[in-house]
Structures are given as C-alpha cells and as structure tokens.
Amino acid sequence: MTIALLLWLEAFRLFGAGFFYFAHAALTALGALSPLEASLALAFRLLAEPLFALYGGHLADRWPRGRLLLLAALGQGGLTLALLPLLATPVLFPLYLLGFLFAFLEALRMVAAGALLADLLPKEALARARGQLGAFYAAADALSDLAAGLLFTRSRPWTVGLGSGLLFLAAGLYRALPLPPRSPVRPEGGSLLGLRFLWESPSLRPLLLQEALLGLAYAFFAGLLPFVVLRGLGEASWVLGLLGAVQSLGGALGGLLVGAVLGRLGEGGTLRLALGLAGLGLLGTALLPPWPLLAGLTFLLGAGGALFGAVAGAVRLSQAPPELRGRVAGGFLFLSGALAPLGPLLGGALAGVALPLPFLLAGGLLLGFAALLGRRRAA
C-alpha cells in the first residue's frame, strides 16, 4: 500500500510542478528578445541538475528520504509563488534564477525518491515500480501541459496559484506517508563515493556505458527531430507535437509492461529487447520515412528507453548498500546530466555531414550492444 501511495504521490507532485514549468517557459518566451535568450532558461535548468546531483545524493544518505521529498515539494511550491511578481512584466534574470533553483530541488527529489523506492522493494519489484512510475510521470506531464496551457490563456495568476497549491498539498501528503524508520547504519565517505561505486563495480560499469550511449542516442533524436520533421520532411508543426506525444505514449506503455517482460525474458533479455527497440527506432529514422511511419519509430524508441531505464535503475540501486543509495543515484544523475549537452552538439555536427548519419551510428551501436549482450548470455 505504501508503494502505491508513493507512486501516485510522485505523479501528483509532477502534475503540480508542470504548472511551474509551463508558466516559466511561457514567461521566458514572452520576455526574451531573441531565441537564444528564451533557450537559456532550459540551459540553466539543465545545468543545475548535475551541479547539485552529487550533493543531493550526499543529503539523501544522511537525512530521512521522506523528509527530503517533503522539503523539495515545499521549496518548489514557494518558487512557483515567486513567479507572481513577474506575470505582468517578465524579467529574464529572475526567471533564469527561479528555474535554476527549481531544478536544484528537482535533483534532490529525484535522488531521494529513487533511493527510497530501493529501500522499500527488492530488485524485480523495484524494476516494476520504476516502470509504473515512468508511466505515471508521462500521464501527469501530458495532463499538466494541457491544463496549464488552457488556464494560462485565461488567468496567469490562477495558473501560478494552482501549481503552488498542488505542490504544497503534495508536501503535506509526503508528511503523512507511512515510511519505514531510517537505517541505523551511519553513512561514511563523501559525495564522490557513489561515482566510485558505479565505476568500480564489474557488473555496473558495462551497464553504465550502455546507459550513456542510450542517453546520447536520445539526445541525437530529440535535438534533430524538429529539423527532420520541419525541414527534412517538410511537415507542419502539428506533426512534431504529435510525434512527441507518441513517444511519450511509447514510454508509458513500456513502463507499464516492465513486470510482464521481466517475467518472460528475465533481466538480460529485457535489457537486450530495450536496446533493440531503441536501435530499430533510430535506424528507421535514418531513412527519413513519411511521418506515419516515423510515429511508429518514435513509439519504439520511447518504449525501449522506458524498459531499459526501469530495469537498469533497479539493478543499479539494488546493488548499492542502503547507506550509499542516495549517492549512487546522485552519481548517475551527475553523469547523465553532464553528458546531456554533448548529444545535440555531436548529433548536429554529424547531421551537417549527412542528415541520416547520427541516426545510423546511434542505432547501429545500440543494436550492436544488444547482440553483444545476447552472445554473452549464450556463452
């Protein structure tokens, strides 16, 4: 019962946070004088996560993890209210700062929630729960975008007020959530211990490299998809929005099917299937197919990423001792966040040589890793 409540509460908190994200993005776009000024808002948010991830993991191993979830929701509710003075006249620097601080707290929430789920569940149940959480996140994100977009056009103050109220309510619900007592083991070592654990583990190091490759492949796809759709295929902008929704749908379905796929294929088979689905999605995109076929390929990519992320995260956190899980989660968030900017840069450079090239390379490498995993299992 506690697990189900925690999953629903996490989705509810994300629904509330979606009102901040929408209002913040809209206000930044309205106040910007150039596309670069508008895009810097996301850049500051992306920068905050790796900067704070290691220390967030450090805190998650020293404080009760449920209390950190409560504090993060409270802080995000306060930052959402801080948008109120900027509604009439958006000013960029305060908006950049608010987005940066909101992402700080999001990093803390991510590592605390991941470690808390690992405390409560064994590995296979943890993989299923992470898959379900990913599906709930996709649904909450889509609903909050729709609700915030409709409300923002009618009343900006109500949009900000409702988002803040939902986050404060989530904080109160975290406080009432029945959680196990804190582990009596006192954690030792600093913030970098999680990174060392990830790299020195013989079983986790190959998994970490596969996740890094999958993350770069996703960044290739996300960074180049607008250009592929609008310039390469010459389609309308609504097609781009539809493809994003289809990819989220694939991720939601992949998350919900984690338990069934694990039961049938096992851990190694599920990871191979996930890499194979993502690789096929990328290779198919290299053909620059008509958008209905491209929608199917984005669905495969979303489903493969959700399957892999749920299982790999469960493996990673289950192997870490309880007193180190926060720093392991923070170390992974630091690495993935630090690599995130490389994807669009490298993908754009490769696409300058030939538009299909980044998709061919990324898809081929993912399929190669899937085949290599199959050979190792057979051996």
Secondary structure, DSSP 8 states (H G I E B T S, - for coil): -HHHHHHHHHHHHHHHHHHHHHHHHHHHHHH-SSHHHHHHHHHHHHHHHHHHHHHHHHHHTTS-HHHHHHHHHHHHHHHHHTTGGGSSS--HHHHHHHHHHHHHHHHHHHHHHHHHHHHHS-HHHHHHHHHHHHHHHHHHHHHHHHHHHHHHHH-HHHHHHHHHHHHHHHHHHHHHS------SS---S-TTHHHHHHHH-TTHHHHHHHHHHHHHHHHHHHHHHHHIIIIIS---HHHHHHHHHHHHHHHHHHHHTHHHHHHHHHHHHHHHHHHHHHHHHHHHHTT---HHHHHHHHHHHHHHHHHHHHHHHHHHHHHS-GGGHHHHHHHHHHHHHHHTTHHHHHHHHHHHH-TTHHHHHHHHHHHHHHHHHHHHHH-
